[in-house]
Amino acid sequence: ENFLRYSPDLDVGSEEWNYLKKTFLDSCLQQSQAQNFPNRIQNRATETFDTSISSYRSNCFINEPDTDWSLAANRTWAEEIRKRWMKSRGDKIIEIPVVVGGQERKSGRELREIMDSCQHKDKISVARYHLASKEDALDCLGIAKDDPDGWRELSSERRHEVLADVAMELRKSRGELIGAAAADTGKVFTEADVEVSEAIDFAEFFPYSVRQFDQLETIASEGRGVGLVISPWNFPIAIPCGGIVTALASGNTVIFKPASDAVLSAWELCNCFWRAGVSQNTLQFIPCSGAEVGPIMTTSNDVDFIILTGGTDTGLNILKQTPGVYLAAETGGKNATIVTDMSDRDQAIKNVTHSAFSNCGQKCSATSLL
């Protein structure tokens, strides 16, 4: 409806000319109603969130706004994040445990340093994490299968309520998630910020979608059981959050194995889930060696599906080891996805399609795990 649409062939006195003239004069009559204050007033440092904005309470989905970096208040907020997360030699560092069955396990486990990716030259450590052992992996499989806290028995409405609280925790923790991703993987703030928004969208959209399906009279649904989520280093917030929320919303327990180069971001993310009411029996945290401990979980009969984002070789190797597993894998430079539930390995490997998890496709993944 604007002037540019008409300008190439606009003639004085034409119908289009008179239309534009009228809209201009009408707008002049509205001058007295124009507000004298800006619409762009976002301030991440002081913002609060009303619970009514959640999809659980509003019964609609609205995308989460990114940070408006043109506003001085938000740039000041970013400086404070930098001060908190950019460590110096001698500062107290974060110690990250293995979390199995509600227990934080540290003793007797190999330690790995997390060096600040922005300060490699100075070898500044920002955190250290304990590697899960084979025994930890076996324990977490049994707990995930048993579901001692009854997550699978909850209604989709109740799961939605809890995950709406997760979305709220993600909103409140935006700064800490950004800071962790910067220190952990070198993400610049503008890139990490949009990941947090996407993670919030997942936490709002997936359980909302499951409830919509549950309200259909023609279908019945239930979770598959135990889900193993394996996430990458390059999108340390949004991708793991999407996999975890997908599985939880659909009524499954989750074992989360983060990329070794993104354990700090994964730890901050998991704490958002736990603070919101997802138990440490329902979501377990297993940073471990992908070569030694990982196969214990990927080949286990107790794992009902795997969500992988990573290398194509990794996805194909999982299929080779466990041909019958339900694998949803975004692999190989965003150009191929393996989504299969086949026992015939050769046919499964042929079933490589365009990414089912890219763009809008990922919004279907919650129901694929029902």
N, C-alpha and C positions, 0 to 999 in steps of 0.2 A: 504493500500500500504506500510505499514511500516514493519520493520524487524520482529516484534513480530508475525505477521500473518504467517510468513514462518518458524520461528525458530524451532518449535517442530519436523519437519521432514526434516530439511534442510541438503542437502548433498553437499559437495564440488564438484564443476564442473557441478552441475545440472542446468537445465534451470532457476530455481528460484534463484540459487546462482549467475549465470551470470547476471540475471536481477538486483539483489540487488547490485552487484559489479558495474554495469553500472550507476545506479542511484547515488551511492556514488561518483564515479569519476566525474559524471556530476555536482554534487553539489559542488565539489571542484573547478570546473571552474567558479562557480558563486561567489566565495569569494570576489572578488574585487568589486562586486556590493552590498555587504551587507552594510546596513546603520550603522553608528556609533553613533546613538542616540536611545533612548528607544521608543517603541510604546505606552507605558502606561504613558500618560502625563496628565491625567484628573486632573483638579484643580477646585473643586467646588467653591472656594472663588473668582476666577477670570473668570470663564467660561462665555461665551456669547452664545446666540442661534440665528442662522440665521433662518428667517421665512421659508426659502425654505425646511427645514426639515419636515414641517408639512405634513400630509397626504392630506390636502386640496390643497397645492401648488405642491407637488411632485406626487400626484395621486398614491401613494403606501403607504403601512403601514410597518413601521420598529419599532421593540420593543425598548423602551427607556432603555438605559444602567443604571444599578445600580451604586452606588458609589463604587469606588475601594478603600477599606479601607487599602490596603497595602501601599498606597502612603502617605507620611508624610504630604503633603499639605492638604489632605482631613481629616486627623486626627486633624490637627490644626483647620480646618474649623469646625469640630465637637465640639472642645473645646469652640469655640466662640458661637456656638448654646447653649451649656450648660450654659455659663456665662449669656446669655441673658434670658434664660427661667427658670433657677433655682433661684427662688425668695427667698429673706430673709424677715424676719418680718419687717414690716414698708415700704416695697417697694410698689410703686403704682401698683395696680392690674387692670386687664382688666374687663370692665363691658360690659356684652353682652345683647343686647335688643332682644325683639321679633320683627320680621320684617314682616309687613303685608302691602301690597299695597304700597310699597315704603316708608313706615313710620317706624321709629325705636321707638317702644313703650316700655316705662319703668314705667311711673308713675302709682302708685296704684297697682302694681303687686308684687306678692310674690317673694322674693329673695332667691336664693340658692347659697351657697358658693361652689367653686370648690377647694378642697384641693389638694396640690401637692402630688401625689400618691407616690413620692419618699421621701417625708418628712412628712409622717403621724405622726410620733412620735412627731415632733415639731409643728404640726398643722399649717403649712404654707399655706395660701390661695394664689392661683395664679390668680383666677378670680372669678367673681360672675355673675350669669345669672338670668334674669327675666323670670318667668313662664308665659306662655300664658294663658289667661283666656278663658272662654267659648265664650265670645263675640269676642275675637281675632280669635278663630277657625271659627266661623260663618262668620266673615268678610273675612277671607282668602279664604274660600270656594267660596263665591260670586265673589271675584276678580279673582280667578283662573278660574272659569267658564266663566266669561265675557272676559278674556284675553284682557285687555284694550290696551296693546302694540302690539297686533297682531302677537304674536309668531307663532300661528298656520297657519297664512297666508303666512309665509315666505316659500320660496322654500327650498328643502333639501340642495341645494348648499349654500344658504345664511346661513342656520343653521350650516352647516359644517364650513363655514368661521368663524362664531362666536365661535364655539366650538374649532376650531383650536387655536383661541386666548386664550381660557380657558386652553388648554393644555400648551400653552406658559407661562401663569401665574403660572400654577402648577410647571413648571420647575423652574421658577424664585423664587418660594416660597418653594422650597424643604426644606430648613433649618428651616423655620418657621413652616411648617407642622410637621416636625420631632420633633421640640422642643415642640409644643403644644401637640402632642400625648404622648410624654414622661412625661410632667407635668400632663396631663389630665388622662391618663390611665396606665402609667408606662411602655409604650412600650420602649424597648431598641432601640438605634439608628439603629442598623443593621436591626431590624424588621420593624421599621417605614420607613426606606429608601426604601425598596422594595415595600412597599405599595404605596409610592409616584410614583414610576416607573409604577406600575400597574394602578394607577389612570390616569396617563398621557396616557398610552396605551388605556384605555377606551375612553378618550376624543379624541383620534386620530382614533381609530378603529370603534367605533359605528357610528358616522356620515359618515365616509367613506363607511361603509357597506350599510347604508340607501341609499346613493347616487347610489351605485352599483345596488340596487334593483330598484330604480326609473328610471334607464336607460334602464331597461328591457321593451320591447314594449308590452309584454303580460300581464302586471299587472298594476294596479293603487293602490295607497296607500294614507292613511291620518292618522293623529293621532286619538287616542281614545278620548282625551279631557283633563281631569284633572287626574294627577297621584299623589298618596300619597306615599312617600318614607319613610320607617321606618327602621332605621339602628341600628346595634348592637354596643356594647362598645369595643369588642375585635379586630375589624378591623375598626378603626375609620376614616380611610382615603379612602382606596380603595373601600370598599363595598358601602358606601354612594355615592361616586363619580360615581361608576358604575351604580347605580340605577338612579341618577339624569341625567347623560349623556344619558343613554338609553332612558329615557322619553323625554328629550329635543330634542335629535336627531330625534326622531320619530314624532315630531311636537306636543308635549303636554306641558301644563303648569304643574308646580310641586309645591307641598307642601312638605316640608322636616321636618320630625319629628325625631330628633336624639335621641339616647339613652341618658338617664339622666346622665350617667357616662362618656359621651364623647361629651359634649356640646362645650367645648373649641375647640377641633379638628374640629368639625362640623362648628363652626363659622369661623375659619381660612379657611376652605374649601369653604364655601359659598362666602367669600370675593374674592376668586380667580375668581369665576363665575361672580360676580357683576363687578369687575374691568375689566373683559374681554368684557363686554357689554351685558351680560344677565341681564335683568332688575329685580328689586325687586318686580315687579308685576308678572313676569314670574316664578321666583324662590322665594318662600316665606319660611321664617325660623320660625318654631313653636316649640321651646322647651317647653314641657308641661308635665303634669301628664298623664301617660299612662292609669291610671284608671279612672280619672275624665274627662279630656278634650279629650283624644285620641278617645274614642268611638263616639264623635260628628262627627269626620272626617271619621272614618272607617265605620260608618253606614249611611253616607250621600249619597243621590241619586246623588249629584253633583260630587262625586268621581267615576271616570270611571275605575280605576284600582289601585291596591295596590302592591307595591314591599316591601316585608318584609324579613328581615333576623333576626331571633330570635328564641324564643322557639316554639316548636310544639304546646303547649297549646294555645299560642297566636294566631297562625295561625288558629287552629281549632275553637277558640272562635270567630275570625273574620268571619269565614264561618258560624258559628251558628247564629251570629247576622245579617249578610248580605249574605244570601246564593247565590245571583245572581252576586256578585262582581267578577271581574276578579282579582284573587289573584295569584301572583307569589311569593312563599315563600320558602326560604332556611331555614330549621329548624332542631332542634333536633340533634345537634352534627354532622352535615355534612352528615348525612346518609339518609335524607328523604327530599323531596321537594313536596309541594302542588302547582300544577299549574292547576287552574280550572276556568271555566267560566260557571258553572252549577247552575241552580236554585234548583235542587234536592239536599238538604243538605247531605242526606245519601250517595248518589252516589258520591258527591263531596268529602266527607271524605274518601271514598274508593280509590279515585283517587290519592293516595300517591305513588309517583314514586321515582326512584333514582334522585339525585339532578340534576336538569336541569340547575342550575346556577353554578355548580362546574366545575373547569378546563375550557375546551374549550366551555362547554355548555353555559356559560354566554354570549359568543359572538353571540349567536342567539337571545338574549333577546331584542335587539333593534327592530328587525323586528316583534317580537311577540306582540309589543305594537302598531303596525301600524293598 
